[in-house]
């Protein structure tokens, strides 16, 4: 499960903060829940969120407005960072895709 939090939301003392992909990977291998702070630019934030999620990060701090205080991966939300995280989790097999279609020719 991934969690998206705002800039003023408190961090759990159990979370380890990381600033690079190798650091995220190392902390995840050590069994830690990893918090990453996403860039200010929305396009960069979306790309970084997907990359960090692929590496195993579980908590994402963003400065972009969220439709609710904290948004779990099971909440319905159209926030682009949330969508990128949900897509990455689906690609990794951690959750079902939001929409599936079977193409028969």
C-alpha positions in Angstrom: 0.0 0.0 0.0 1.2 3.4 -0.8 0.4 6.7 1.0 0.4 10.2 -0.4 0.8 13.0 2.2 0.9 16.7 2.1 3.8 19.0 3.0 2.5 19.7 6.5 1.5 16.2 7.4 3.6 14.6 10.1 5.9 11.7 9.3 5.8 8.6 11.3 9.0 8.1 13.3 9.2 4.5 11.9 9.6 5.8 8.3 13.0 6.3 6.8 13.5 9.3 4.5 15.4 8.8 1.3 16.6 11.2 -1.4 17.8 8.8 -4.2 16.8 5.6 -5.9 19.8 3.6 -4.6 19.0 4.8 -1.1 15.3 3.8 -1.5 16.3 0.4 -2.7 18.8 -0.2 0.2 16.2 0.9 2.8 13.5 -1.3 1.3 15.9 -4.3 1.3 16.5 -3.6 5.0 12.8 -3.8 5.6 12.1 -0.1 6.2 9.0 1.9 5.1 10.5 4.6 3.0 9.3 8.2 2.7 10.3 10.3 -0.3 9.6 14.0 -0.9 8.6 14.7 -4.5 9.8 17.7 -6.6 7.7 20.9 -6.9 7.1 20.6 -10.6 4.1 18.4 -11.2 5.5 16.5 -14.2 8.7 15.8 -12.4 6.7 14.7 -9.3 4.7 12.2 -11.4 7.9 10.7 -12.9 9.7 10.6 -9.6 6.7 9.0 -7.8 6.6 6.2 -10.4 10.3 5.6 -10.2 10.4 5.6 -6.4 7.4 3.3 -6.2 9.1 0.9 -8.6 12.1 0.9 -6.2 9.8 0.2 -3.3 9.1 3.5 -1.6 5.7 3.5 0.3 5.1 7.0 1.4 5.2 10.1 -0.9 5.2 13.7 0.3 3.9 16.2 -2.3 3.4 19.9 -2.2 0.5 19.6 -4.8 -3.0 19.9 -3.5 -4.7 16.7 -2.6 -8.5 16.2 -2.7 -8.2 14.7 0.8 -5.8 15.0 3.8 -4.1 11.6 3.2 -5.0 9.3 0.4 -4.5 5.6 0.5 -4.0 3.5 -2.6 -7.6 2.2 -2.2 -9.2 5.7 -2.3 -10.7 7.0 -5.5 -8.7 10.1 -6.4 -7.9 11.7 -9.7 -4.7 13.3 -8.5 -1.9 12.7 -11.1 0.6 11.5 -8.5 -1.9 9.0 -7.1 -2.7 7.8 -10.7 1.0 7.2 -11.4 1.4 5.3 -8.1 -1.7 3.1 -8.8 -0.4 2.4 -12.4 3.1 1.4 -11.0 1.5 -0.9 -8.4 -0.6 -2.5 -11.1 2.5 -3.1 -13.3 4.3 -4.6 -10.3 1.3 -6.9 -9.6 0.5 -5.4 -6.2 -3.0 -4.3 -7.2 -5.4 -5.0 -10.0 -5.5 -2.6 -13.0 -8.1 0.2 -12.8 -9.5 -1.0 -16.1 -9.0 -4.1 -18.1 -10.0 -4.8 -21.6 -9.7 -8.0 -23.6 -9.1 -7.3 -27.3 -10.3 -10.0 -29.6 -9.7 -9.4 -33.3 
